[in-house]
Amino acid sequence: MKHFMKLTLFGLITVLGASLAILPAHAQSGGRVRVNVAFDFSLGNAPLKAGNYTVSQLEPGIIVFSGNDGQQGQIATTVGSDSTQRNQKAGLVFTRYGSEVFLNSIFLSDYEDGHELQRSKREKQLIQQRMPREELSLLVEPAR
């Protein structure tokens, strides 16, 4: 019984120590910004309405879009963007094909690598059809 209690206490202390070590790094690497998107757009396969959103990094590779106007929220998985875009200002980068708009990259702060979203099936179809495209960028502001 004593051995089991010591092992359990050791496990709890280890988990607590690891959590305390990870939290400051997560708080620094994560970010949270607000943005007003003036047009409907797609986040992956999910259509989102124009409106005010808070964008935050839940964990590396996981971005959360929360609607500030009673809009629905959405979670997206991302991959690190090309390091050549490191000097990008904090903001969101969209691609428009005709009347359809897709979110492609998220930069939560200046001078950091961005987060790229995987292209949806619909966006891949539009690319294959060689639809003319236009890149749109929106600046963001830090969320409080």
N, C-alpha and C positions, 0 to 999 in steps of 0.2 A: 504494500500500500504506500509506504514512504517513497519507494522508487517511482511509482506512478505519479505521485504528487510532485516530486522533483522534476520529472520529465514534462509534466503539464505546465508547471511554472516556468521552466526553461523555454518551452515552446511559446508561451504567452509573451515572455520578455523579448524573445527573438522577433516575433511578429510585430510587437509594439515598436521595437528599435528600428526595424526595417521601414515601418510606416512613417515614423518621424523623419527618417532620412529621405524618404521619397517625397513627402509633402512639400518641402520647400522647392525642390526641383520642379515638381509638377506645377506649383503656383507660378514659378518664373517662366516655364516653357509654355504653359497654357496662356490663353489670352481670351479677352472678351471684348467685343466691339458692338456698336450699334450702327445700323445702316437703314436708310430709307430707299427701298427699291420701288421705282415709279412705274414698273411694268410687271406683268405676270411672267413667270419663268419656271423652268424645271430644275429641280435638284435631284439629279439621277433620274429615276422614273417617276418621281413625285411632282405633280404640278403644284406650284405655290402662287398665291395671289400677290399683287402689288401691296406694299405696306411697309411698316417699320418692323425690323427684326433685330434681335440680339443674336450674335454668332459667337459661339465659344468652343474651345477645345476641351472636350471631356477627358480624353486620354490621347496619347499620340496616335494619330490615324483615325480618330473619331471626332467629328465636328457636329455640334448641335445648333440647329436653326430654331429659335423660339420667336413666335409672333408676338409683338407688343400690342397689337390692335385686336386681340382676341382671335388672331389667325392661328391655325394649327402649327404645331412644331414638327420638326423633321430631323432625323439623325442620318448622317452620311459618313461613309468610310472614305478616307483619302490616302494618298501616297505623297511622299515628299516631292516637291517640284524640282525642276532642273536648277542647279546652283547658279546658272547664268542669270537667273531672275532674282538673285538675292537682293539687289538694290531697289526692288519694287517697293513703292509706298504701300502702307497698309490699305487694303481695299479688296474688292471683289472683282473678278474678271469674268465676263459673260461672253458668249458667242451667239449672234443672232443669225438665223437662217430664215429669211422672209419674215413671217410674223411669229416665229417660234424662237424663244430665247432659252439658253442653257447656261447654268453656272458651271464654270470650268476650274477656276482657281480661287483660293482664299489666302490672303496675306493678313494675318492678325496684327502684325506690328511692322514698322519700318525696319528694313535691313535684316530681315529674317527670311529663311527659306519659306516658301509658300506651301500650300496644301492643294494638290490636284485631285479632282474628282474623276472617277471613271466615266467614260462616255456611256450614255444610255443607248439602248437598242435603237430608239428613234433618231438620236443624233447621228449614230453610225449610218443609218439609212440615208439621212440628208447628205452626209459627206459622200456616200457612194453615188448619190444622184448628182453630185457636183453642184449643189446649191450654192449660190453666192453667199458669202458669210462676212460678217462685220464683228470686230471685237469691241466690246463696251466695258469700260472700267468705272467703278464707283468707289469713291473714297469713303472711309469709315471713321467713326470717332470712338474713342475708348468708352466702354460702358462703366458706369459707376455702380 
